[in-house]
Amino acid sequence: PIVLIGLFNFMLASMDQYFLLNYGYKNELASYIANYNIAEKSVVVILSIISLVFIPTIFKKYKKLEINAFRDIFKVSFYYLLISSTIVGILYFISDDLTILLTNSEFTDKSWIIPYIAFGGIFLGLNSIVSEILTIQYKTVLLLYCYLFGFLINFTLNLLIIKDYGVEGAVITTIISYILMYTLTLCLVYREYRFMKEREKNV
């Protein structure tokens, strides 16, 4: 499942570019990709640092799923949300400057997408953190279903929206897909929490 999860994650991040190209938005594509990468990296770097410290600690601390694991993971989610939300707020004011600094001044026409894509990326990061509950529980197949769901939502929305709305549509589909995928993962994690509480009551 891990390999397929990685594949679906990659396709989630790049499928909109394929649709933009095939629907005739070729001239806007380079600018979109450049600004998309800035937005993605702005949030992903925080996730990478948290994951580097947090994930090995979780697996070392919990050999099996416990109630405290839920508390630890949601505590980390809160810190990630706080930091990444602050970054998104900053990006809203400096997106043009970042585009000029990191790419090319010609790409500033699409620099407006940076805070919006980064906002969507927050939910992708939250999904990655919260999903560790399923990994600890050895239910990576359920996590695979979540990413498959996100992929199918993204594909369908891209098919319906990008043709008429171009880059604006691509931004919308990205945000919606990440939010819905995170929502499904959260529901499955809550189900595991409910099962655990019921088992504790029966002990």
C-alpha positions in Angstrom: 0.0 0.0 0.0 2.8 2.4 0.8 4.0 2.5 -2.9 0.5 3.1 -4.1 -0.1 5.9 -1.5 3.1 7.6 -2.8 1.8 7.3 -6.4 -1.6 8.7 -5.6 0.0 11.5 -3.6 2.2 12.4 -6.6 -0.8 12.3 -8.9 -2.8 14.6 -6.6 -0.1 17.2 -6.8 0.4 17.1 -10.6 -2.8 16.0 -12.2 -4.1 19.6 -12.5 -1.0 20.5 -14.6 -1.9 17.7 -17.0 -5.5 19.0 -17.4 -4.3 22.6 -17.8 -2.0 21.5 -20.6 -4.7 19.4 -22.4 -7.4 22.0 -22.1 -5.3 24.6 -23.9 -3.7 26.6 -21.0 -0.2 25.9 -22.2 0.9 29.5 -22.0 -0.1 29.8 -18.3 1.3 26.4 -17.3 5.0 27.4 -16.6 3.9 30.3 -14.4 1.4 28.0 -12.6 4.0 25.3 -12.0 6.6 27.8 -10.7 4.2 29.3 -8.2 2.7 26.0 -7.2 6.1 24.7 -6.3 6.8 27.7 -4.1 3.5 27.3 -2.3 3.9 23.5 -1.8 7.5 23.8 -0.5 6.5 26.6 1.9 4.2 24.3 3.9 5.9 20.9 3.2 9.2 22.1 4.7 7.4 22.5 8.1 5.8 19.1 7.7 9.2 17.5 6.9 10.8 18.9 10.0 7.9 17.8 12.2 7.8 14.4 10.6 11.6 13.9 11.0 11.3 14.5 14.7 7.8 13.3 15.4 7.2 10.1 13.5 10.2 8.1 14.7 9.3 9.1 18.3 5.7 7.9 17.9 6.8 4.5 16.6 9.4 4.2 19.3 6.9 5.2 22.0 3.9 3.1 20.9 4.3 -0.5 19.8 0.5 -0.7 19.5 -2.3 1.9 19.4 -3.1 3.6 22.7 -5.3 6.5 23.7 -2.2 8.6 24.4 -1.1 8.2 20.8 -4.3 10.1 19.8 -3.4 12.8 22.2 0.2 13.1 21.0 -0.8 13.1 17.3 -3.5 15.7 17.7 -1.1 17.9 19.8 1.4 17.8 16.9 -1.4 18.5 14.5 -2.3 21.6 16.4 1.3 22.9 16.4 1.6 22.2 12.7 -1.7 24.0 12.0 -0.5 27.0 14.0 2.8 27.3 12.2 1.6 26.5 8.7 -1.4 29.0 9.1 1.0 31.7 10.1 3.1 30.9 7.0 0.1 31.1 4.7 -0.8 34.5 6.2 2.7 35.7 5.5 2.6 34.3 1.9 -0.5 36.3 1.2 1.6 39.5 1.5 4.9 38.4 0.0 3.8 36.1 -2.8 5.0 38.5 -5.6 8.4 39.0 -3.9 8.8 35.2 -3.5 8.1 34.6 -7.2 10.6 37.2 -8.3 13.2 36.0 -5.8 12.9 32.2 -6.5 11.8 32.1 -10.1 11.3 34.9 -12.6 9.5 38.2 -12.6 7.5 37.0 -15.6 5.7 34.5 -13.4 4.2 37.1 -11.0 0.9 36.9 -13.0 0.2 33.7 -11.1 1.8 34.5 -7.8 -1.7 35.0 -6.3 -2.1 31.2 -6.2 0.7 30.8 -3.7 -1.3 31.4 -0.4 -4.3 29.4 -1.7 -2.3 26.4 -2.7 -0.4 26.6 0.6 -3.7 26.7 2.4 -4.7 23.5 0.6 -1.3 22.1 1.5 -2.1 22.5 5.2 -4.8 19.9 4.9 -2.4 17.5 3.1 0.0 17.9 5.9 -2.6 17.4 8.5 -3.7 14.3 6.7 -0.1 13.0 6.7 0.2 13.5 10.5 -3.2 12.2 11.6 -2.9 9.2 9.3 0.0 7.9 11.5 -2.8 6.5 13.7 -3.7 4.1 10.9 -0.1 3.2 10.4 0.4 2.4 14.1 -2.7 0.3 13.9 -1.2 -1.5 10.8 -4.2 -0.3 8.7 -2.3 1.2 5.8 -4.9 -0.2 3.4 -7.4 2.2 4.9 -4.9 5.0 4.3 -4.6 3.8 0.7 -8.3 4.2 0.3 -8.1 7.8 1.6 -5.5 8.7 -1.0 -7.5 6.9 -3.7 -10.5 8.8 -2.7 -8.6 12.1 -2.9 -7.2 11.1 -6.3 -10.7 10.3 -7.7 -12.2 13.5 -6.3 -9.3 15.5 -7.8 -9.6 13.8 -11.2 -13.4 14.3 -11.3 -13.2 18.0 -10.3 -10.4 18.7 -12.7 -12.4 17.1 -15.5 -15.4 19.2 -14.8 -13.9 22.5 -13.8 -10.5 23.2 -15.4 -11.8 23.4 -18.9 -13.9 26.4 -18.2 -12.0 28.1 -15.3 -8.4 27.3 -16.1 -5.9 28.1 -13.3 -8.6 29.3 -11.0 -10.3 26.0 -11.4 -7.1 24.1 -10.7 -6.6 25.9 -7.5 -10.2 25.2 -6.4 -9.9 21.5 -7.2 -6.7 21.2 -5.3 -8.0 22.8 -2.2 -11.3 20.8 -2.2 -9.5 17.5 -2.9 -7.1 17.9 0.0 -9.9 19.0 2.4 -12.1 16.0 1.5 -9.3 13.5 1.7 -8.3 14.8 5.2 -12.0 14.6 6.2 -12.2 11.0 5.3 -8.9 10.2 7.1 -10.1 12.0 10.1 -13.4 10.0 10.1 -11.4 6.7 9.9 -9.1 7.8 12.7 -12.1 8.8 14.9 -13.6 5.3 14.2 -10.4 3.8 15.6 -10.6 6.0 18.6 -14.2 5.0 19.2 -13.3 1.3 18.9 -10.5 1.7 21.4 -12.8 3.4 23.9 -15.3 0.6 23.5 -12.7 -2.0 24.1 -11.5 -0.2 27.2 -15.0 -0.2 28.6 -15.4 -4.0 28.0 -12.1 -4.8 29.8 
